[in-house]
């Protein structure tokens, strides 16, 4: 079934894979965490992060492969600038390494801070391949408000937070955050065509509220300082990114055959 270029069978395939695989690990259905706890601490923590994001990532790779058979896909890992994407990713890694993250594993706070933000970034990249790398491409031909609302609701549904002990108002707040994030991060991807750039902004939600690797390892004021510095630098980079993209577009119009 297709409408406005959207293949709903493809969307359903993505959703089934994303929800079933990721939530097996997110809700620890088969007690896999207890088995993995025997591994070295850092390997265990990284594996949990990867497994929790694996459903979205695998579902996205399959859906993107199917989408490419139908039309050209514009969004990629680096987007239109590899250097700028890498610069954006380096900023939070440096900041968390410098500030350090307290932990219960007896690890140096700066070493753990580097590990925690690196692992968090990997997780955000895996998710962003689904929400922006696939869904934003799938819904590209519908109006922006429908596109971002659709992605936001699917993003919320994937978490299955309504099946947890979270209250109605907590779920409503969470939905609102994801709808806003869908629009905000969506704007970043429209400019950069980059999953890596979108993952950097996804980190904002991870650091502020949801991250299991960081949790209470840094204070609220430290989080605001880190994010304040990161966001200012990211906006500066995005400004440069936009100017270069506009200049490239102008040159392509002047020399269409070059």
Secondary structure, DSSP 4 states (H G I P E B T S, - for coil): -EETTEEHHHHHHHHHHHHHHHHHHHTTTT-HHHHHTTS-HHHHHHHHHHHHHHHHHHHHHHHHHHHHTTS----BSSTT-HHHHHHHHHHHHHHHHHH----SS---HHHHHHHHHHHHHHHHHHHHIIIIIIIIHHTTTS-HHHHHHHHHHHHHHHHTGGGSS--HHHHHHHHHHHHHHHHHHHHHHHHH-BHHHHHHHHHHHIIIII-TTTTTSS-HHHHHHHHHHHHHHHHHHHHHHHHHHHHHHHHHHHTTT-
